[in-house]
Amino acid sequence: MPIYEYACGCGYRFERLAKIADADAPPPACPACGTADCRRVPSAAALLGRAAVPPGRDAAPRSWEQTNHGDRDTIRHWQRNLERRGKLEEKYPELAGDNRAVLAHEGRYAASPLRAGDPAVPGSPGSPPADPHGHHHPHGHAHPHTHNPAPTAPSEPPGRSPPSAPA
């Protein structure tokens, strides 16, 4: 079923889905003003095919070997793809993804890179050392205390003096 475009005398343009058998039927009433002063207008040609979003920066070559040792055609291909992708990302920001700087991408970060602003993983460079006694100090510094104090002699209740030693 084709889609026909119509223009009303009031300036409103609209589309209607119609059966091919209804091609010669009178135009519908305008949805904006309700008059029958509408005429069918030529439509833009519809092209068959599929739209494909070009690959982003994450898929681009990252080394000399991945560019076929600096092959001009390969570099030109990627430059065109990244330019097209950049234009699409300007128009559709949701395609841009995470643009924060990558701080680490090897070793433990191979599957998911560490990006600027991500919390550091304990034990990684720049992160605070793991707390050896099982709790953290949210106020930013450690306070002096011990968790395994040396045993001390029991103290006497207040008001009583310790027994004197036999002489």
C-alpha positions as CSV (number, residue, x, y, z in Angstrom):
1,M,0.0,0.0,0.0
2,P,1.5,3.3,-1.0
3,I,1.7,6.4,1.2
4,Y,0.3,9.5,-0.5
5,E,1.3,13.0,0.5
6,Y,-1.3,15.8,0.6
7,A,-1.1,19.6,1.0
8,C,-4.0,21.7,2.2
9,G,-4.9,25.3,1.2
10,C,-4.2,26.3,4.8
11,G,-0.5,25.2,4.4
12,Y,-0.7,21.9,6.4
13,R,1.0,18.9,4.8
14,F,0.1,15.3,5.7
15,E,0.4,11.7,4.6
16,R,-2.2,8.9,4.2
17,L,-1.7,5.2,3.6
18,A,-4.1,4.1,0.8
19,K,-4.9,1.1,-1.3
20,I,-3.7,1.3,-4.9
21,A,-7.4,0.9,-6.0
22,D,-8.1,4.2,-4.2
23,A,-5.5,6.2,-6.1
24,D,-8.3,8.1,-8.0
25,A,-10.5,8.7,-5.0
26,P,-11.0,12.3,-3.9
27,P,-8.4,13.6,-1.4
28,P,-9.2,13.3,2.3
29,A,-10.2,16.2,4.5
30,C,-7.4,18.2,6.1
31,P,-6.7,17.0,9.7
32,A,-5.7,20.6,10.7
33,C,-8.7,22.6,9.4
34,G,-11.2,20.0,8.3
35,T,-11.7,21.4,4.8
36,A,-11.6,19.3,1.6
37,D,-9.3,21.8,-0.1
38,C,-6.4,19.3,-0.3
39,R,-4.4,18.1,-3.3
40,R,-1.9,15.3,-3.7
41,V,1.7,16.4,-4.0
42,P,4.7,14.5,-5.4
43,S,6.6,12.5,-2.8
44,A,10.3,12.1,-2.5
45,A,11.6,8.9,-4.0
46,A,12.0,6.0,-1.6
47,L,15.2,4.1,-2.0
48,L,15.4,0.5,-1.0
49,G,18.3,-0.7,1.0
50,R,19.5,-0.6,4.5
51,A,21.2,2.0,6.6
52,A,24.4,1.0,8.3
53,V,26.2,3.0,11.0
54,P,29.9,3.2,10.3
55,P,32.2,1.6,12.9
56,G,33.4,3.9,15.7
57,R,36.7,4.7,17.2
58,D,36.7,1.5,19.3
59,A,36.8,-0.6,16.0
60,A,39.5,1.6,14.3
61,P,43.0,0.2,13.9
62,R,45.3,1.0,16.8
63,S,48.7,-0.1,15.5
64,W,50.8,0.1,12.4
65,E,50.2,-3.6,11.6
66,Q,46.4,-3.1,11.8
67,T,46.6,-0.4,9.0
68,N,48.3,-3.0,6.8
69,H,51.7,-1.3,7.6
70,G,50.4,2.2,6.8
71,D,48.5,1.3,3.6
72,R,47.1,4.5,2.2
73,D,43.8,2.9,1.1
74,T,43.3,1.4,4.5
75,I,44.0,4.7,6.3
76,R,41.7,6.6,3.8
77,H,39.0,4.0,4.4
78,W,39.1,4.5,8.2
79,Q,39.4,8.2,7.9
80,R,36.2,8.4,5.8
81,N,34.4,6.0,8.2
82,L,35.3,8.0,11.2
83,E,34.3,11.3,9.6
84,R,30.9,9.8,8.7
85,R,30.6,8.4,12.2
86,G,31.5,11.8,13.7
87,K,28.7,13.5,11.7
88,L,26.2,10.9,12.9
89,E,27.3,11.3,16.5
90,E,26.8,15.0,16.3
91,K,23.3,14.5,15.0
92,Y,22.5,11.5,17.3
93,P,24.6,11.9,20.5
94,E,23.4,8.5,21.8
95,L,25.7,6.9,19.2
96,A,28.8,8.5,20.7
97,G,29.0,6.2,23.7
98,D,31.6,6.8,26.4
99,N,34.1,9.5,25.3
100,R,36.1,9.7,28.5
101,A,39.8,9.2,28.3
102,V,41.1,5.6,28.6
103,L,43.6,5.4,31.4
104,A,44.4,1.7,31.3
105,H,43.5,-1.0,28.7
106,E,45.8,-3.9,29.3
107,G,46.0,-6.7,31.9
108,R,43.0,-6.6,34.3
109,Y,41.5,-3.8,32.1
110,A,41.6,-5.7,28.8
111,A,37.9,-6.6,28.9
112,S,36.7,-3.3,30.3
113,P,39.1,-0.3,30.1
114,L,39.7,2.0,33.1
115,R,38.4,5.4,32.1
116,A,38.8,8.9,33.6
117,G,36.4,9.2,36.5
118,D,36.0,5.4,37.1
119,P,36.7,4.3,40.7
120,A,40.1,2.8,41.0
121,V,40.4,-0.9,41.7
122,P,42.1,-1.6,45.1
123,G,45.7,-2.5,44.6
124,S,46.1,-0.6,41.3
125,P,48.6,2.3,41.0
126,G,47.1,5.4,42.4
127,S,44.4,3.7,44.5
128,P,44.6,3.6,48.3
129,P,46.1,0.4,49.7
130,A,43.7,-2.3,50.8
131,D,42.8,-1.8,54.5
132,P,44.6,-4.5,56.5
133,H,42.2,-4.4,59.4
134,G,38.9,-4.7,57.6
135,H,37.3,-1.3,57.7
136,H,37.8,1.9,55.8
137,H,38.3,5.5,57.0
138,P,35.8,7.6,55.1
139,H,37.3,10.8,56.4
140,G,40.4,10.4,54.2
141,H,43.1,9.4,56.7
142,A,43.9,6.6,59.0
143,H,43.6,7.2,62.7
144,P,46.1,5.5,65.1
145,H,44.7,2.5,66.9
146,T,45.5,-1.2,67.3
147,H,43.2,-4.1,66.9
148,N,45.2,-6.6,68.8
149,P,46.3,-4.8,72.0
150,A,48.7,-6.6,74.4
151,P,47.0,-8.1,77.4
152,T,47.1,-5.9,80.5
153,A,46.6,-6.7,84.2
154,P,43.0,-6.2,85.4
155,S,42.5,-2.9,87.1
156,E,40.8,-2.6,90.5
157,P,37.3,-1.2,90.8
158,P,37.3,2.5,91.8
159,G,37.5,3.3,95.5
160,R,39.5,0.1,96.4
161,S,43.2,0.0,96.8
162,P,45.2,-2.9,95.6
163,P,46.1,-5.5,98.2
164,S,49.4,-5.0,99.7
165,A,52.0,-7.7,99.2
166,P,52.9,-9.9,102.2
167,A,56.1,-8.8,103.8
